């Protein structure tokens, strides 16, 4: 064995991660499929066969290496792991590892575990920097990494960027990540990775509707179930980076980190910067990557209950027209339908009669609510429903008592008026006074009323994000303060659930979901658009965390009209809710809505706890997806556009136990007829899971913007 080598193998029957350090920042010998029995000699042999040799005028004579935090002194010509300087000095650190641990135990030589956490402690005396690099193979088989950088020098060190990466084999040539906008989030996009960098920045001060979301690099043509795929996600709700890079040497990596604004992170002596978690996955097909993300969130300290209450949000029913009698009538109608949670949205506070005033004044409006919220809260809870309330804690209207009293709490660049968007400014809760103001007003309301749920909104990007009086950038501190405020409210009020809503789905990432309990996928509830958005939001989040509502027949966002069964069949594959003025619904619609709510309640343990499966079909605009548990699977077959042939042929139903037998039935979407044999068969169908995944069933005939639901019950 090479002198002073530390070799760590984290490997199970699903994935293998091999790390090696000869007193330097660790390199990754292999990340991907498991390699069988390993020992120190085998790992060293794998290192030797992977080394570059004979590259003329491209690499240093000796010492070239690619680490997880790439360093320029090794000859790496791609993006460095650390960018920064001490007024022009210390800009190219050379770290030496002084200690390595695996699950808290010191490691020298070779160590292995099926999962675990390795920590590499390193120092650069000349640059005056300490580094702690944490590498974890989680119980969900994701690789979770982050770095802590500490300034040990006497003067300030300006950190410009810290990026962590993992190598990916050359056979992975295609990149898939996401784009989007308000009302049309998480639109997939593909490209081929050339020599150079596929670089995605999020500069919105929040995750962003157009975020890369999850960046994948995989074998050509990979899809939901085929092809080896590697992924990376920066778990951070502020400015961030995702990237894939290929250099002239043929090395290629995927990585990410926080995007720091100029001068945002200047470390004084003894001060540390802790990077976001960069979370990476490996699997066969996109579904395996997605399911690992789902397992990661289901393993969090406080997992959400899959028997989540069906929710009514009153925004699209009343908007700013808060009339207590009308709102109580909506509650009565909701309770009769079996709805279990009632959420009062925007307009209950301060001068908030429209979207131009009142943000920041989290005090119940005496003009609209002379008896405060008690008449509504008591009525709702008396009906057996939970009560929820809308807030937008990080924003302030120029027309508000708070903005008039504390203009210095507004994010801004000195010398010019703060940038308005949606007639609001960003409240800088990174300032202690602003933080305490919001916290105290929210706590007062939570203490006064029986509030079980907060819809936490964030309706604009964070630009001109300066902290007064100096105007230094404040997005990092704002993001940390947001997490802290959510956590403090939940600690003070156990059982409180909080939704991350941000112009719909503009703050969705793995870190916000360590603090919040569900997301609002999009402000657009049009079921045709939601089919696409739900399909791809599940690449990161499990169904139980996706706010998925049945709206009125005419979409308030797109103007399209849809049948209630299509709207409901789309919405039940998430955390179900209703966004509809029930007083305007017909008796037929109310009867259908009540039946769908009852069916959802009977099946939510499957819909919200199953393993995701999605199928690539040969015709655009036709979707097949489902959720699978040990004893039952529920599949959705949806046609968005009429195909040019009568039938798509045979379609697989994947994810089932290959050796078990299943009985197939089709749900009568009117729910009057219950379940019956699938179309084209007079008798119930029983086949094994292997047969259903391999041969499948004949694709049903479905008109555009309609859904069929097929249920597979283990016999």
Helices and strands as residue ranges (DSSP letters): E 6-11, E 16-21, E 27-32, H 40-49, G 72-74, E 82-85, E 96-102, E 105-106, E 109-113, E 116-124, E 129-137, E 143-151, E 157-162, E 164-167, E 172-181, E 184-192, E 196-202, E 215-219, E 228-235, E 240-246, E 252-258, E 265-267, E 272-274, E 277-284, H 285-298, E 311-313, H 315-318, H 324-337, E 341-344, H 374-382, E 386-391, E 395-396, H 401-405, G 407-409, E 425-426, H 432-448, E 453-456, E 466-467, E 472-473, H 475-492, E 497-500, G 512-514, E 518-520, H 527-537, G 543-545, E 546-551, H 564-571, E 575-579, G 582-584, H 587-607, E 611-615, E 622-628, E 632-639, E 650-651, E 661-667, E 675-676, E 685-688, H 689-694, E 697-698, E 706-714
